[in-house]
Amino acid sequence: MTQTATPVALATLDDLIQRAGGGNPIRVAVVNAAQAVVLETLREAARLGIAEPVLIGRPTEIVEAAAAIGCVVA
């Protein structure tokens, strides 16, 4: 018999971030990652310790998009 998790009410994005923190970060792969909003979001998720980003796409475009927002990708 399988058990289901009890639903948790989350009122704000901060509630979700707090709930996600405290555990191990999850690996998140993003295809066509050469977009500023994607890179900014992943940078913040990594800073908060909730995600380990994996960027998929044209390396030159990803590096250029990251440089445009002041982010360095390895």
Phi, psi and omega in degrees: 000134179263149177251145176257150179288148176286128179300145179241128179281125178241117184273332185222166175298324177299324176299317180295316179298316179296319180294323182285333181288167176092344178252192176282142177295147178263146178282127181237117178261133180236121177274142183060053188282000184278056180226131185305313183296324177294312181295321177296318180295315179294322178299316180293319179297321178293319179299323180282351179078021181254351180215150173241098186291141170236116185264129181239130179154195179285117185306317181299317180293321179295314180298317179296316180295321178295317179298325180296335179253009178077030182243142177251131177248146181252000000 
